[in-house]
């Protein structure tokens, strides 16, 4: 029995329609997830920018105090305050799209810096987990014994076995 091209197309129609529907669903999920990520980046960066503005104020006050007391290092503190202020302004005024595009551009221009940053974050994360592992283990162990250890029952006193004397002959 030979199938014609028309029969093959007609049979593949529902499969192809299902694939198209799945593809459209995947695109919708990607779009929704991307929008959510951009929104979260935008909100968090604005919050971080506001917090940095507070740090800038503290740095400026420290610089004034250093100037009044004659402590060296005021110029360094002023430069740190200026850089923090620029960063705070950038984070507060940039939307999620711009931040993600800038981050992507930085990653494309400096792939080794991104790799090194990932390694540093991994190392710090591993150290954090290791430092907290003994505490988590102790918590787990005490919880386990509290929940699953059988109740201690008093066992009847056992008498020691009687000593038998054996004669040398059998």
C-alpha positions as CSV (number, residue, x, y, z in Angstrom):
1,X,0.0,0.0,0.0
2,X,1.4,3.3,-1.1
3,X,0.8,6.5,0.8
4,X,0.5,9.7,-1.1
5,X,2.0,13.0,-0.1
6,X,-1.5,14.4,0.7
7,X,-2.2,11.5,3.1
8,X,1.2,12.0,4.8
9,X,0.5,15.8,5.2
10,X,-3.0,15.1,6.5
11,X,-1.7,12.6,9.1
12,X,1.1,14.9,10.2
13,X,-1.3,17.8,10.5
14,X,-2.4,17.1,14.1
15,X,1.2,16.4,15.2
16,X,2.4,19.6,13.5
17,X,-0.4,21.6,15.1
18,X,0.5,20.2,18.5
19,X,4.1,21.1,18.0
20,X,3.1,24.6,17.0
21,X,0.9,25.0,20.1
22,X,3.7,23.7,22.3
23,X,6.1,26.1,20.7
24,X,3.8,29.0,21.2
25,X,3.3,28.1,24.8
26,X,7.1,27.9,25.3
27,X,7.5,31.3,23.8
28,X,4.8,32.7,26.0
29,X,6.4,31.3,29.1
30,X,9.8,32.6,28.0
31,X,8.3,36.1,27.5
32,X,6.5,36.0,30.8
33,X,9.7,34.8,32.7
34,X,11.8,37.4,30.9
35,X,9.4,40.1,31.9
36,X,9.4,38.9,35.5
37,X,13.2,38.9,35.6
38,X,13.4,42.4,34.1
39,X,10.8,43.6,36.6
40,X,12.7,42.1,39.6
41,X,16.1,43.4,38.4
42,X,14.5,46.9,38.0
43,X,13.0,46.8,41.6
44,X,16.1,45.4,43.2
45,X,18.4,47.8,41.5
46,X,16.3,50.7,42.5
47,X,16.3,49.5,46.1
48,X,20.1,49.0,46.0
49,X,20.5,52.5,44.5
50,X,18.5,54.0,47.4
51,X,20.6,52.1,49.9
52,X,23.8,53.3,48.2
53,X,22.6,56.9,48.5
54,X,22.5,56.3,52.3
55,X,26.0,55.0,52.2
56,X,27.1,58.0,50.2
57,X,25.7,60.3,52.9
58,X,27.7,58.3,55.5
59,X,30.9,58.5,53.4
60,X,30.5,62.3,53.0
61,X,30.0,62.7,56.8
62,X,33.1,60.6,57.4
63,X,35.0,62.8,55.0
64,X,33.9,65.9,56.8
65,X,34.8,64.4,60.2
66,X,38.3,63.4,58.8
67,X,38.8,67.0,57.5
68,X,37.8,68.5,60.9
69,X,40.1,66.1,62.8
70,X,42.9,66.5,60.3
71,X,43.0,62.7,59.6
72,X,44.6,61.8,56.3
73,X,42.6,59.9,53.7
74,X,39.8,62.4,53.1
75,X,40.5,62.5,49.4
76,X,40.2,58.7,49.2
77,X,36.9,58.8,51.1
78,X,35.6,61.6,48.8
79,X,36.5,59.6,45.6
80,X,34.8,56.6,47.1
81,X,31.7,58.7,47.8
82,X,31.7,60.1,44.2
83,X,32.0,56.6,42.7
84,X,29.3,55.3,45.0
85,X,27.0,58.2,44.1
86,X,27.5,57.5,40.3
87,X,26.7,53.9,40.9
88,X,23.7,54.7,43.0
89,X,22.4,57.1,40.3
90,X,22.9,54.5,37.6
91,X,21.1,51.8,39.6
92,X,18.2,54.1,40.5
93,X,17.7,55.5,37.1
94,X,18.3,52.5,34.9
95,X,15.5,50.1,34.1
96,X,15.8,46.3,34.0
97,X,16.4,46.1,30.3
98,X,19.3,48.5,30.4
99,X,20.9,46.8,33.3
100,X,20.6,43.3,31.8
101,X,21.9,44.7,28.4
102,X,24.8,46.3,30.1
103,X,25.6,43.2,32.1
104,X,25.4,41.1,28.9
105,X,27.7,43.6,27.1
106,X,30.2,43.4,30.0
107,X,30.1,39.6,29.8
108,X,30.8,39.7,26.1
109,X,33.7,42.1,26.4
110,X,35.2,40.5,29.5
111,X,34.4,36.8,29.5
112,X,37.3,36.0,31.8
113,X,36.1,38.5,34.4
114,X,32.7,36.8,34.4
115,X,34.3,33.4,34.7
116,X,36.5,34.6,37.6
117,X,33.5,36.2,39.3
118,X,31.6,33.0,39.0
119,X,34.5,31.0,40.5
120,X,34.8,33.5,43.4
121,X,31.0,33.3,44.0
122,X,31.3,29.5,43.9
123,X,34.2,29.4,46.3
124,X,32.5,31.8,48.8
125,X,29.3,29.7,48.5
126,X,31.2,26.5,49.2
127,X,32.9,28.1,52.2
128,X,29.6,29.3,53.6
129,X,28.0,25.8,53.2
130,X,31.0,24.2,54.8
131,X,31.0,26.6,57.7
132,X,27.4,26.0,58.4
133,X,27.5,22.2,57.8
134,X,28.5,21.2,61.3
135,X,25.7,23.3,62.8
136,X,23.2,21.9,60.4
137,X,24.4,18.3,61.1
138,X,24.1,18.8,64.8
139,X,20.5,20.2,64.4
140,X,19.6,17.3,62.2
141,X,21.1,14.7,64.5
142,X,19.4,16.1,67.6
143,X,16.1,16.3,65.7
144,X,16.5,12.7,64.4
145,X,17.2,11.3,67.9
146,X,14.3,13.3,69.4
147,X,11.8,11.9,66.8
148,X,13.0,8.4,66.1
149,X,14.9,7.1,69.1
150,X,12.8,4.4,70.7
151,X,11.7,4.9,74.2
152,X,14.1,3.5,76.8
153,X,12.6,0.6,78.6
154,X,13.9,-0.9,81.8
155,X,15.1,-4.4,81.1
156,X,14.7,-7.0,83.8
157,X,17.9,-7.6,85.7
158,X,19.8,-10.6,84.4
159,X,21.6,-12.9,86.7
160,X,25.1,-13.7,85.7
161,X,25.6,-17.2,84.3
162,X,26.7,-19.8,86.8
163,X,30.2,-20.8,86.8
164,X,30.7,-24.4,86.0
165,X,33.6,-26.4,86.9
166,X,34.9,-28.8,84.4
167,X,36.9,-31.7,85.2
168,X,39.9,-32.6,83.1
169,X,38.4,-35.9,82.0
170,X,35.5,-36.3,79.7
